[in-house]
Amino acid sequence: MDLLIPEVGLLVWNTIAFLVLVFLLGKFAWKPIMKGIHDREQSIDEALNKAELARQEMARLSSQNEELMKQAREERDQILKEAKALKDGIVNEAKTQAQAEGAKLIEKARIEIENQKKAALAELKGQVSALSLDIAERVLRTQLDDKAKQQELVNNLLKDVELN
């Protein structure tokens, strides 16, 4: 049982040692410990404030990046639209030019065909005329071989001339 109930002398010396310890800690250690705790608290607050500022900056940069991406998409769409319009214009111009060239070639071919047709008709008329003269000459020779037929033809021609 002696272990559970301490003696009075032991209690006094323990109390004196405790009070000396508290006095020494209060005099020499309490201020540096409190200063360390206070400094640590301030550094944690500063870190939290910096983290909040960084988060806000990241949010601002994120929205700014989103805006830049939106502008870039709009510019890309505009460039694509202009390129498509330019391509369509070039294609339409090429089609128009090709149609005009085709029409010119067709007109030139039609004129060439018409000229060749006229030349062929003129040549055909010349050949027909030559053949007609040749045939007429041969017919007249056969008819005019006989003197009586010649005289009759001349008389008929003279009658025709007098009547006109």
Secondary structure, DSSP 8 states (H G I E B T S, - for coil): -TTTS--HHHHHHHHHHHHHHHHHIIIIIHHHHHHHHHHHHHHHHHHHHHHHHHHHHHHHHHHHHHHHHHHHHHHHHHHHHHHHHHHHHHHHHHHHHHHHHHHHHHHHHHHHHHHHHHHHHHHHHHHHHHHHHHHHHHHHHHHHSSHHHHHHHHHHHHHHHHH-
